[in-house]
């Protein structure tokens, strides 16, 4: 697959996953009856392990995509920037 298609899929998955996990954590934290509740822990563990699995997949993709060190560095930089922008976009979705 083209690296831009992988980047778009990764960006959309990461943004969606971060948004839903953060939303779950915030909504469970505002529950006045009991805190911490199971919904809070599901959100925290989901965010932690979901982002970890996505990052592991991208790391494997970069290692299999090319043997050229310079091209690997470019891919690592591109996916690092995409990760930061995706998390920022997920946070900004709460203000819209």
Biopython code that builds the backbone (N, CA, C, O; Angstrom):
import numpy as np
from Bio.PDB.StructureBuilder import StructureBuilder

atoms = [
    (1, "UNK", "N", (0.841, -1.187, 0.000)),
    (1, "UNK", "CA", (0.000, 0.000, 0.000)),
    (1, "UNK", "C", (0.880, 1.242, 0.000)),
    (1, "UNK", "O", (2.035, 1.224, 0.426)),
    (2, "UNK", "N", (0.302, 2.284, -0.481)),
    (2, "UNK", "CA", (0.996, 3.563, -0.515)),
    (2, "UNK", "C", (1.164, 4.092, 0.915)),
    (2, "UNK", "O", (0.286, 3.909, 1.759)),
    (3, "UNK", "N", (2.286, 4.742, 1.174)),
    (3, "UNK", "CA", (2.534, 5.234, 2.534)),
    (3, "UNK", "C", (1.541, 6.313, 2.938)),
    (3, "UNK", "O", (1.271, 6.475, 4.128)),
    (4, "UNK", "N", (0.989, 7.057, 1.978)),
    (4, "UNK", "CA", (0.017, 8.094, 2.320)),
    (4, "UNK", "C", (-1.326, 7.490, 2.701)),
    (4, "UNK", "O", (-2.030, 8.038, 3.550)),
    (5, "UNK", "N", (-1.686, 6.382, 2.093)),
    (5, "UNK", "CA", (-2.924, 5.703, 2.484)),
    (5, "UNK", "C", (-2.788, 5.161, 3.901)),
    (5, "UNK", "O", (-3.706, 5.288, 4.711)),
    (6, "UNK", "N", (-1.653, 4.563, 4.195)),
    (6, "UNK", "CA", (-1.385, 4.076, 5.555)),
    (6, "UNK", "C", (-1.409, 5.238, 6.541)),
    (6, "UNK", "O", (-1.952, 5.105, 7.637)),
    (7, "UNK", "N", (-0.832, 6.365, 6.169)),
    (7, "UNK", "CA", (-0.791, 7.534, 7.055)),
    (7, "UNK", "C", (-2.194, 8.071, 7.324)),
    (7, "UNK", "O", (-2.503, 8.436, 8.458)),
    (8, "UNK", "N", (-3.043, 8.125, 6.306)),
    (8, "UNK", "CA", (-4.413, 8.626, 6.489)),
    (8, "UNK", "C", (-5.215, 7.675, 7.369)),
    (8, "UNK", "O", (-5.948, 8.116, 8.254)),
    (9, "UNK", "N", (-5.080, 6.379, 7.131)),
    (9, "UNK", "CA", (-5.787, 5.398, 7.961)),
    (9, "UNK", "C", (-5.300, 5.477, 9.405)),
    (9, "UNK", "O", (-6.108, 5.451, 10.333)),
    (10, "UNK", "N", (-3.995, 5.574, 9.599)),
    (10, "UNK", "CA", (-3.427, 5.683, 10.941)),
    (10, "UNK", "C", (-3.916, 6.947, 11.644)),
    (10, "UNK", "O", (-4.291, 6.908, 12.816)),
    (11, "UNK", "N", (-3.911, 8.051, 10.930)),
    (11, "UNK", "CA", (-4.345, 9.319, 11.512)),
    (11, "UNK", "C", (-5.812, 9.255, 11.931)),
    (11, "UNK", "O", (-6.160, 9.681, 13.033)),
    (12, "UNK", "N", (-6.665, 8.732, 11.069)),
    (12, "UNK", "CA", (-8.086, 8.674, 11.402)),
    (12, "UNK", "C", (-8.351, 7.698, 12.547)),
    (12, "UNK", "O", (-9.167, 7.986, 13.422)),
    (13, "UNK", "N", (-7.681, 6.560, 12.554)),
    (13, "UNK", "CA", (-7.852, 5.610, 13.656)),
    (13, "UNK", "C", (-7.363, 6.184, 14.981)),
    (13, "UNK", "O", (-8.036, 6.057, 16.003)),
    (14, "UNK", "N", (-6.206, 6.806, 14.962)),
    (14, "UNK", "CA", (-5.652, 7.365, 16.192)),
    (14, "UNK", "C", (-6.515, 8.507, 16.724)),
    (14, "UNK", "O", (-6.758, 8.593, 17.927)),
    (15, "UNK", "N", (-6.975, 9.377, 15.836)),
    (15, "UNK", "CA", (-7.824, 10.487, 16.264)),
    (15, "UNK", "C", (-9.131, 9.977, 16.852)),
    (15, "UNK", "O", (-9.559, 10.435, 17.912)),
    (16, "UNK", "N", (-9.764, 9.033, 16.171)),
    (16, "UNK", "CA", (-11.030, 8.476, 16.655)),
    (16, "UNK", "C", (-10.840, 7.760, 17.985)),
    (16, "UNK", "O", (-11.628, 7.941, 18.913)),
    (17, "UNK", "N", (-9.804, 6.955, 18.072)),
    (17, "UNK", "CA", (-9.569, 6.194, 19.290)),
    (17, "UNK", "C", (-9.258, 7.107, 20.472)),
    (17, "UNK", "O", (-9.782, 6.905, 21.568)),
    (18, "UNK", "N", (-8.417, 8.099, 20.259)),
    (18, "UNK", "CA", (-8.096, 9.043, 21.338)),
    (18, "UNK", "C", (-9.332, 9.825, 21.768)),
    (18, "UNK", "O", (-9.567, 10.017, 22.961)),
    (19, "UNK", "N", (-10.117, 10.275, 20.796)),
    (19, "UNK", "CA", (-11.314, 11.049, 21.120)),
    (19, "UNK", "C", (-12.284, 10.220, 21.960)),
    (19, "UNK", "O", (-12.772, 10.688, 22.989)),
    (20, "UNK", "N", (-12.564, 8.997, 21.526)),
    (20, "UNK", "CA", (-13.522, 8.168, 22.255)),
    (20, "UNK", "C", (-13.007, 7.781, 23.638)),
    (20, "UNK", "O", (-13.780, 7.744, 24.595)),
    (21, "UNK", "N", (-11.728, 7.496, 23.755)),
    (21, "UNK", "CA", (-11.173, 7.124, 25.060)),
    (21, "UNK", "C", (-11.168, 8.310, 26.021)),
    (21, "UNK", "O", (-11.532, 8.167, 27.188)),
    (22, "UNK", "N", (-10.761, 9.464, 25.540)),
    (22, "UNK", "CA", (-10.750, 10.653, 26.398)),
    (22, "UNK", "C", (-12.173, 11.034, 26.791)),
    (22, "UNK", "O", (-12.421, 11.436, 27.928)),
    (23, "UNK", "N", (-13.102, 10.909, 25.857)),
    (23, "UNK", "CA", (-14.506, 11.209, 26.162)),
    (23, "UNK", "C", (-15.036, 10.258, 27.234)),
    (23, "UNK", "O", (-15.743, 10.687, 28.147)),
    (24, "UNK", "N", (-14.703, 8.978, 27.129)),
    (24, "UNK", "CA", (-15.126, 8.000, 28.131)),
    (24, "UNK", "C", (-14.554, 8.337, 29.501)),
    (24, "UNK", "O", (-15.260, 8.268, 30.507)),
    (25, "UNK", "N", (-13.292, 8.694, 29.541)),
    (25, "UNK", "CA", (-12.653, 9.034, 30.818)),
    (25, "UNK", "C", (-13.287, 10.285, 31.416)),
    (25, "UNK", "O", (-13.575, 10.319, 32.612)),
    (26, "UNK", "N", (-13.508, 11.305, 30.603)),
    (26, "UNK", "CA", (-14.090, 12.542, 31.124)),
    (26, "UNK", "C", (-15.528, 12.347, 31.586)),
    (26, "UNK", "O", (-15.920, 12.875, 32.627)),
    (27, "UNK", "N", (-16.311, 11.600, 30.830)),
    (27, "UNK", "CA", (-17.697, 11.371, 31.241)),
    (27, "UNK", "C", (-17.781, 10.516, 32.498)),
    (27, "UNK", "O", (-18.659, 10.734, 33.333)),
    (28, "UNK", "N", (-16.888, 9.554, 32.643)),
    (28, "UNK", "CA", (-16.909, 8.736, 33.856)),
    (28, "UNK", "C", (-16.397, 9.518, 35.060)),
    (28, "UNK", "O", (-16.810, 9.255, 36.190)),
    (29, "UNK", "N", (-15.512, 10.466, 34.831)),
    (29, "UNK", "CA", (-14.982, 11.265, 35.944)),
    (29, "UNK", "C", (-16.010, 12.259, 36.457)),
    (29, "UNK", "O", (-15.952, 12.667, 37.617)),
    (30, "UNK", "N", (-16.949, 12.654, 35.608)),
    (30, "UNK", "CA", (-17.967, 13.611, 36.044)),
    (30, "UNK", "C", (-19.174, 12.932, 36.671)),
    (30, "UNK", "O", (-20.116, 13.607, 37.086)),
    (31, "UNK", "N", (-19.158, 11.616, 36.746)),
    (31, "UNK", "CA", (-20.242, 10.886, 37.399)),
    (31, "UNK", "C", (-20.145, 11.130, 38.905)),
    (31, "UNK", "O", (-19.139, 10.796, 39.530)),
    (32, "UNK", "N", (-21.184, 11.706, 39.474)),
    (32, "UNK", "CA", (-21.117, 12.119, 40.879)),
    (32, "UNK", "C", (-21.397, 10.982, 41.862)),
    (32, "UNK", "O", (-21.190, 11.151, 43.063)),
    (33, "UNK", "N", (-21.857, 9.842, 41.385)),
    (33, "UNK", "CA", (-22.196, 8.774, 42.325)),
    (33, "UNK", "C", (-20.970, 8.012, 42.816)),
    (33, "UNK", "O", (-20.843, 7.735, 44.009)),
    (34, "UNK", "N", (-20.091, 7.682, 41.920)),
    (34, "UNK", "CA", (-18.901, 6.942, 42.348)),
    (34, "UNK", "C", (-17.750, 7.229, 41.400)),
    (34, "UNK", "O", (-17.910, 7.241, 40.180)),
    (35, "UNK", "N", (-16.608, 7.456, 41.981)),
    (35, "UNK", "CA", (-15.401, 7.636, 41.190)),
    (35, "UNK", "C", (-14.241, 7.058, 41.974)),
    (35, "UNK", "O", (-14.167, 7.337, 43.171)),
    (36, "UNK", "N", (-13.368, 6.314, 41.440)),
    (36, "UNK", "CA", (-13.302, 5.816, 40.067)),
    (36, "UNK", "C", (-14.246, 4.643, 39.855)),
    (36, "UNK", "O", (-14.404, 3.795, 40.733)),
    (37, "UNK", "N", (-14.853, 4.602, 38.720)),
    (37, "UNK", "CA", (-15.780, 3.535, 38.371)),
    (37, "UNK", "C", (-15.189, 2.681, 37.250)),
    (37, "UNK", "O", (-14.160, 3.043, 36.679)),
    (38, "UNK", "N", (-15.824, 1.557, 36.929)),
    (38, "UNK", "CA", (-15.274, 0.678, 35.881)),
    (38, "UNK", "C", (-15.149, 1.359, 34.517)),
    (38, "UNK", "O", (-14.240, 1.045, 33.748)),
    (39, "UNK", "N", (-16.049, 2.278, 34.217)),
    (39, "UNK", "CA", (-15.979, 2.981, 32.931)),
    (39, "UNK", "C", (-14.689, 3.805, 32.836)),
    (39, "UNK", "O", (-14.092, 3.898, 31.763)),
    (40, "UNK", "N", (-14.270, 4.386, 33.922)),
    (40, "UNK", "CA", (-13.025, 5.152, 33.954)),
    (40, "UNK", "C", (-11.823, 4.259, 33.641)),
    (40, "UNK", "O", (-10.962, 4.620, 32.838)),
    (41, "UNK", "N", (-11.777, 3.095, 34.280)),
    (41, "UNK", "CA", (-10.651, 2.189, 34.052)),
    (41, "UNK", "C", (-10.651, 1.617, 32.639)),
    (41, "UNK", "O", (-9.590, 1.410, 32.051)),
    (42, "UNK", "N", (-11.840, 1.361, 32.093)),
    (42, "UNK", "CA", (-11.924, 0.894, 30.703)),
    (42, "UNK", "C", (-11.374, 1.965, 29.764)),
    (42, "UNK", "O", (-10.651, 1.646, 28.820)),
    (43, "UNK", "N", (-11.707, 3.221, 30.014)),
    (43, "UNK", "CA", (-11.196, 4.315, 29.185)),
    (43, "UNK", "C", (-9.690, 4.469, 29.281)),
    (43, "UNK", "O", (-9.017, 4.662, 28.268)),
    (44, "UNK", "N", (-9.158, 4.386, 30.485)),
    (44, "UNK", "CA", (-7.708, 4.524, 30.679)),
    (44, "UNK", "C", (-6.953, 3.361, 30.038)),
    (44, "UNK", "O", (-5.983, 3.565, 29.308)),
    (45, "UNK", "N", (-7.408, 2.139, 30.320)),
    (45, "UNK", "CA", (-6.723, 0.980, 29.737)),
    (45, "UNK", "C", (-6.901, 0.929, 28.229)),
    (45, "UNK", "O", (-5.979, 0.547, 27.509)),
    (46, "UNK", "N", (-8.071, 1.308, 27.748)),
    (46, "UNK", "CA", (-8.298, 1.345, 26.302)),
    (46, "UNK", "C", (-7.393, 2.339, 25.612)),
    (46, "UNK", "O", (-6.828, 2.046, 24.558)),
    (47, "UNK", "N", (-7.252, 3.507, 26.198)),
    (47, "UNK", "CA", (-6.368, 4.525, 25.621)),
    (47, "UNK", "C", (-4.914, 4.055, 25.639)),
    (47, "UNK", "O", (-4.201, 4.185, 24.644)),
    (48, "UNK", "N", (-4.490, 3.516, 26.758)),
    (48, "UNK", "CA", (-3.101, 3.083, 26.886)),
    (48, "UNK", "C", (-2.758, 1.954, 25.916)),
    (48, "UNK", "O", (-1.803, 2.053, 25.145)),
    (49, "UNK", "N", (-3.540, 0.892, 25.963)),
    (49, "UNK", "CA", (-3.207, -0.266, 25.137)),
    (49, "UNK", "C", (-3.583, -0.070, 23.674)),
    (49, "UNK", "O", (-2.923, -0.623, 22.794)),
    (50, "UNK", "N", (-4.620, 0.699, 23.397)),
    (50, "UNK", "CA", (-4.985, 0.971, 22.009)),
    (50, "UNK", "C", (-3.925, 1.771, 21.280)),
    (50, "UNK", "O", (-3.558, 1.443, 20.151)),
    (51, "UNK", "N", (-3.436, 2.813, 21.918)),
    (51, "UNK", "CA", (-2.378, 3.624, 21.313)),
    (51, "UNK", "C", (-1.094, 2.806, 21.213)),
    (51, "UNK", "O", (-0.352, 2.937, 20.240)),
    (52, "UNK", "N", (-0.830, 1.971, 22.202)),
    (52, "UNK", "CA", (0.361, 1.125, 22.158)),
    (52, "UNK", "C", (0.301, 0.145, 20.988)),
    (52, "UNK", "O", (1.303, -0.062, 20.303)),
    (53, "UNK", "N", (-0.856, -0.455, 20.756)),
    (53, "UNK", "CA", (-1.010, -1.399, 19.645)),
    (53, "UNK", "C", (-0.866, -0.687, 18.308)),
    (53, "UNK", "O", (-0.213, -1.204, 17.401)),
    (54, "UNK", "N", (-1.468, 0.497, 18.171)),
    (54, "UNK", "CA", (-1.306, 1.261, 16.931)),
    (54, "UNK", "C", (0.161, 1.626, 16.695)),
    (54, "UNK", "O", (0.659, 1.511, 15.575)),
    (55, "UNK", "N", (0.840, 2.059, 17.734)),
    (55, "UNK", "CA", (2.256, 2.424, 17.589)),
    (55, "UNK", "C", (3.109, 1.207, 17.234)),
    (55, "UNK", "O", (4.041, 1.314, 16.437)),
    (56, "UNK", "N", (2.797, 0.068, 17.813)),
    (56, "UNK", "CA", (3.530, -1.153, 17.488)),
    (56, "UNK", "C", (3.321, -1.539, 16.025)),
    (56, "UNK", "O", (4.260, -1.954, 15.346)),
    (57, "UNK", "N", (2.092, -1.401, 15.546)),
    (57, "UNK", "CA", (1.805, -1.700, 14.145)),
    (57, "UNK", "C", (2.545, -0.785, 13.192)),
    (57, "UNK", "O", (3.069, -1.240, 12.175)),
    (58, "UNK", "N", (2.593, 0.501, 13.508)),
    (58, "UNK", "CA", (3.309, 1.451, 12.652)),
    (58, "UNK", "C", (4.807, 1.181, 12.697)),
    (58, "UNK", "O", (5.496, 1.305, 11.685)),
    (59, "UNK", "N", (5.302, 0.817, 13.852)),
    (59, "UNK", "CA", (6.733, 0.503, 13.955)),
    (59, "UNK", "C", (7.096, -0.705, 13.085)),
    (59, "UNK", "O", (8.133, -0.714, 12.422)),
    (60, "UNK", "N", (6.232, -1.718, 13.098)),
    (60, "UNK", "CA", (6.463, -2.884, 12.242)),
    (60, "UNK", "C", (6.350, -2.504, 10.769)),
    (60, "UNK", "O", (7.127, -2.985, 9.943)),
    (61, "UNK", "N", (5.385, -1.641, 10.433)),
    (61, "UNK", "CA", (5.241, -1.203, 9.046)),
    (61, "UNK", "C", (6.504, -0.485, 8.573)),
    (61, "UNK", "O", (6.979, -0.730, 7.464)),
    (62, "UNK", "N", (7.044, 0.390, 9.399)),
    (62, "UNK", "CA", (8.252, 1.134, 9.023)),
    (62, "UNK", "C", (9.430, 0.181, 8.828)),
    (62, "UNK", "O", (10.230, 0.359, 7.910)),
    (63, "UNK", "N", (9.533, -0.820, 9.681)),
    (63, "UNK", "CA", (10.666, -1.743, 9.543)),
    (63, "UNK", "C", (10.546, -2.622, 8.301)),
    (63, "UNK", "O", (11.562, -3.017, 7.729)),
    (64, "UNK", "N", (9.318, -2.935, 7.874)),
    (64, "UNK", "CA", (9.135, -3.760, 6.682)),
    (64, "UNK", "C", (9.017, -2.949, 5.402)),
    (64, "UNK", "O", (9.173, -3.501, 4.313)),
    (65, "UNK", "N", (8.747, -1.661, 5.505)),
    (65, "UNK", "CA", (8.488, -0.845, 4.312)),
    (65, "UNK", "C", (9.736, -0.628, 3.468)),
    (65, "UNK", "O", (9.671, -0.672, 2.239)),
    (66, "UNK", "N", (10.850, -0.399, 4.109)),
    (66, "UNK", "CA", (12.062, -0.093, 3.350)),
    (66, "UNK", "C", (13.299, -0.515, 4.132)),
    (66, "UNK", "O", (13.270, -0.647, 5.356)),
    (67, "UNK", "N", (14.363, -0.719, 3.410)),
    (67, "UNK", "CA", (15.650, -1.044, 4.028)),
    (67, "UNK", "C", (16.558, 0.182, 4.118)),
    (67, "UNK", "O", (17.569, 0.163, 4.820)),
    (68, "UNK", "N", (16.197, 1.235, 3.412)),
    (68, "UNK", "CA", (16.996, 2.455, 3.368)),
    (68, "UNK", "C", (16.849, 3.213, 4.688)),
    (68, "UNK", "O", (15.731, 3.516, 5.105)),
    (69, "UNK", "N", (17.967, 3.521, 5.347)),
    (69, "UNK", "CA", (17.914, 4.216, 6.639)),
    (69, "UNK", "C", (17.329, 5.618, 6.519)),
    (69, "UNK", "O", (16.587, 6.062, 7.395)),
    (70, "UNK", "N", (17.657, 6.306, 5.449)),
    (70, "UNK", "CA", (17.151, 7.666, 5.273)),
    (70, "UNK", "C", (15.634, 7.648, 5.059)),
    (70, "UNK", "O", (14.924, 8.510, 5.579)),
    (71, "UNK", "N", (15.146, 6.685, 4.308)),
    (71, "UNK", "CA", (13.701, 6.568, 4.092)),
    (71, "UNK", "C", (12.985, 6.175, 5.385)),
    (71, "UNK", "O", (11.885, 6.656, 5.658)),
    (72, "UNK", "N", (13.602, 5.311, 6.171)),
    (72, "UNK", "CA", (13.019, 4.962, 7.474)),
    (72, "UNK", "C", (12.927, 6.184, 8.380)),
    (72, "UNK", "O", (11.932, 6.372, 9.079)),
    (73, "UNK", "N", (13.969, 7.014, 8.367)),
    (73, "UNK", "CA", (13.964, 8.223, 9.184)),
    (73, "UNK", "C", (12.838, 9.155, 8.751)),
    (73, "UNK", "O", (12.176, 9.764, 9.591)),
    (74, "UNK", "N", (12.621, 9.266, 7.449)),
    (74, "UNK", "CA", (11.532, 10.107, 6.942)),
    (74, "UNK", "C", (10.173, 9.565, 7.385)),
    (74, "UNK", "O", (9.297, 10.326, 7.797)),
    (75, "UNK", "N", (10.007, 8.249, 7.298)),
    (75, "UNK", "CA", (8.745, 7.647, 7.730)),
    (75, "UNK", "C", (8.522, 7.828, 9.228)),
    (75, "UNK", "O", (7.407, 8.125, 9.658)),
    (76, "UNK", "N", (9.572, 7.653, 10.021)),
    (76, "UNK", "CA", (9.447, 7.849, 11.471)),
    (76, "UNK", "C", (9.063, 9.285, 11.797)),
    (76, "UNK", "O", (8.220, 9.526, 12.661)),
    (77, "UNK", "N", (9.676, 10.230, 11.111)),
    (77, "UNK", "CA", (9.349, 11.640, 11.328)),
    (77, "UNK", "C", (7.910, 11.928, 10.922)),
    (77, "UNK", "O", (7.185, 12.618, 11.638)),
    (78, "UNK", "N", (7.497, 11.400, 9.772)),
    (78, "UNK", "CA", (6.139, 11.634, 9.290)),
    (78, "UNK", "C", (5.107, 11.077, 10.269)),
    (78, "UNK", "O", (4.137, 11.762, 10.594)),
    (79, "UNK", "N", (5.299, 9.850, 10.742)),
    (79, "UNK", "CA", (4.329, 9.253, 11.655)),
    (79, "UNK", "C", (4.383, 9.890, 13.043)),
    (79, "UNK", "O", (3.370, 9.909, 13.743)),
    (80, "UNK", "N", (5.523, 10.405, 13.450)),
    (80, "UNK", "CA", (5.593, 11.133, 14.718)),
    (80, "UNK", "C", (4.787, 12.421, 14.646)),
    (80, "UNK", "O", (4.052, 12.755, 15.575)),
    (81, "UNK", "N", (4.927, 13.138, 13.548)),
    (81, "UNK", "CA", (4.162, 14.378, 13.368)),
    (81, "UNK", "C", (2.674, 14.073, 13.281)),
    (81, "UNK", "O", (1.858, 14.786, 13.865)),
    (82, "UNK", "N", (2.317, 13.021, 12.557)),
    (82, "UNK", "CA", (0.911, 12.632, 12.443)),
    (82, "UNK", "C", (0.346, 12.268, 13.810)),
    (82, "UNK", "O", (-0.803, 12.599, 14.102)),
    (83, "UNK", "N", (1.115, 11.604, 14.644)),
    (83, "UNK", "CA", (0.649, 11.228, 15.980)),
    (83, "UNK", "C", (0.351, 12.453, 16.830)),
    (83, "UNK", "O", (-0.677, 12.508, 17.505)),
    (84, "UNK", "N", (1.236, 13.424, 16.801)),
    (84, "UNK", "CA", (1.028, 14.647, 17.580)),
    (84, "UNK", "C", (-0.192, 15.406, 17.069)),
    (84, "UNK", "O", (-1.011, 15.871, 17.861)),
    (85, "UNK", "N", (-0.313, 15.531, 15.758)),
    (85, "UNK", "CA", (-1.450, 16.249, 15.175)),
    (85, "UNK", "C", (-2.759, 15.521, 15.476)),
    (85, "UNK", "O", (-3.772, 16.167, 15.745)),
    (86, "UNK", "N", (-2.754, 14.201, 15.436)),
    (86, "UNK", "CA", (-3.965, 13.428, 15.716)),
    (86, "UNK", "C", (-4.425, 13.606, 17.157)),
    (86, "UNK", "O", (-5.613, 13.804, 17.410)),
    (87, "UNK", "N", (-3.499, 13.538, 18.094)),
    (87, "UNK", "CA", (-3.868, 13.732, 19.500)),
    (87, "UNK", "C", (-4.339, 15.157, 19.756)),
    (87, "UNK", "O", (-5.265, 15.374, 20.537)),
    (88, "UNK", "N", (-3.715, 16.117, 19.112)),
    (88, "UNK", "CA", (-4.148, 17.508, 19.230)),
    (88, "UNK", "C", (-5.543, 17.677, 18.635)),
    (88, "UNK", "O", (-6.382, 18.367, 19.214)),
    (89, "UNK", "N", (-5.796, 17.060, 17.495)),
    (89, "UNK", "CA", (-7.116, 17.148, 16.861)),
    (89, "UNK", "C", (-8.179, 16.491, 17.731)),
    (89, "UNK", "O", (-9.292, 17.006, 17.839)),
    (90, "UNK", "N", (-7.853, 15.362, 18.352)),
    (90, "UNK", "CA", (-8.810, 14.697, 19.235)),
    (90, "UNK", "C", (-9.149, 15.581, 20.428)),
    (90, "UNK", "O", (-10.299, 15.617, 20.864)),
    (91, "UNK", "N", (-8.170, 16.285, 20.954)),
    (91, "UNK", "CA", (-8.419, 17.201, 22.064)),
    (91, "UNK", "C", (-9.245, 18.400, 21.613)),
    (91, "UNK", "O", (-10.135, 18.849, 22.335)),
    (92, "UNK", "N", (-8.956, 18.912, 20.435)),
    (92, "UNK", "CA", (-9.683, 20.082, 19.934)),
    (92, "UNK", "C", (-11.131, 19.754, 19.577)),
    (92, "UNK", "O", (-11.965, 20.658, 19.535)),
    (93, "UNK", "N", (-11.447, 18.499, 19.320)),
    (93, "UNK", "CA", (-12.826, 18.118, 19.011)),
    (93, "UNK", "C", (-13.763, 18.362, 20.192)),
    (93, "UNK", "O", (-14.971, 18.499, 20.000)),
    (94, "UNK", "N", (-13.230, 18.417, 21.398)),
    (94, "UNK", "CA", (-14.062, 18.696, 22.561)),
    (94, "UNK", "C", (-14.529, 20.145, 22.601)),
    (94, "UNK", "O", (-15.522, 20.453, 23.260)),
    (95, "UNK", "N", (-13.838, 21.031, 21.914)),
    (95, "UNK", "CA", (-14.189, 22.442, 21.935)),
    (95, "UNK", "C", (-15.115, 22.836, 20.794)),
    (95, "UNK", "O", (-15.579, 23.975, 20.730)),
    (96, "UNK", "N", (-15.385, 21.891, 19.891)),
    (96, "UNK", "CA", (-16.273, 22.195, 18.754)),
    (96, "UNK", "C", (-17.689, 21.848, 19.111)),
    (96, "UNK", "O", (-18.593, 22.026, 18.295)),
]
sb = StructureBuilder()
sb.init_structure("model")
sb.init_model(0)
sb.init_chain("A")
sb.init_seg("    ")
for serial, (resi, resn, name, xyz) in enumerate(atoms, 1):
    if name == "N":
        sb.init_residue(resn, " ", resi, " ")
    sb.init_atom(name, np.array(xyz, "f"), 0.0, 1.0, " ", f" {name:<3s}", serial, name[0])
structure = sb.get_structure()
